[in-house]
Structures are given as C-alpha cells and as structure tokens.
Amino acid sequence: MDYTYKVLQSDLDLLAAALSEIPVAVAVKEYEDDILEDGDRIREYTPNSVRIGGLSYCRKLYEFRAYPADIRQS
C-alpha cells in the first residue's frame, strides 16, 4: 500500500509531533519499506537521537514518519 506521510527531519518537526502526541513510525533510511516501529509517541529527542516508546533511534540512520489521521485510524 502506498501512503502519504510526512518525514520528520527538523527539530521543529519532532517538537510538533511530540507536543501533539501523534504516533510516529520509524523506518531504516536505506530500506524505505523496513518499518521498525509501527507507531508510538516521541518521548524525547536530541540532535543525535529520538526516543520513541522505550527505544532510542539514531537520527542519521533512521527516518521518522507521521501519517495523516485518517490512515492511522484504519
């Protein structure tokens, strides 16, 4: 399935997602379809990493995706 999603790259993107508590998916940058985390809230982020759920992910290695609300609910 092809879904439209927003890639969260900047600190502002991550802050907005964290404050609005939307579920964020984590994918490996090199393998676009390899989703590691299906969707959980951002707990913390730094210039180097993003903590989602109980795990931290390196911002250089992973892509963080926010999906539209209508897709998340289905």
C-alpha positions in Angstrom: 0.0 0.0 0.0 1.2 3.5 -0.8 0.5 6.1 1.9 1.4 9.7 2.0 3.4 10.6 5.1 5.5 13.5 6.4 9.1 12.7 7.2 10.0 14.4 10.4 13.6 15.8 9.9 14.0 19.1 11.7 13.8 19.8 15.4 10.7 21.8 14.8 9.0 18.8 13.1 9.9 16.5 16.0 8.8 19.1 18.6 5.4 19.5 16.9 4.9 15.7 16.8 6.0 15.3 20.4 3.7 18.1 21.7 0.7 16.8 19.7 1.5 13.2 20.8 0.9 11.7 17.4 2.1 8.2 16.7 5.4 8.2 14.7 6.7 5.3 12.6 10.4 4.5 12.4 12.0 3.2 9.2 15.5 2.4 8.2 16.7 5.1 5.8 18.5 2.7 3.4 15.5 0.4 3.2 12.4 2.5 2.6 9.9 -0.3 3.4 11.7 -1.6 6.5 9.5 -0.2 9.3 10.9 -0.9 12.8 8.4 0.9 14.9 4.8 0.9 13.6 3.8 4.0 15.5 4.3 5.3 19.0 4.7 8.7 20.6 8.0 10.6 20.8 9.2 10.7 24.4 12.4 12.7 23.9 14.7 13.9 21.1 18.2 15.3 20.9 20.4 16.5 18.0 21.6 12.9 17.6 18.7 10.6 18.6 14.9 10.3 19.0 13.3 8.2 21.8 10.1 6.6 20.8 8.4 4.3 23.3 11.3 2.7 25.2 14.0 2.8 22.5 16.3 5.4 21.1 17.0 5.7 17.4 19.9 7.5 15.7 18.7 10.4 13.6 21.4 9.7 10.9 20.3 6.0 10.4 16.5 6.2 10.8 13.6 8.1 9.2 10.7 9.2 11.4 7.3 9.3 9.7 4.0 10.9 10.7 0.9 9.6 8.8 -2.4 11.5 8.3 -5.0 10.9 11.0 -7.4 9.1 8.6 -4.7 6.5 7.8 -3.8 6.0 11.5 -7.4 5.2 12.4 -7.8 2.5 9.8 
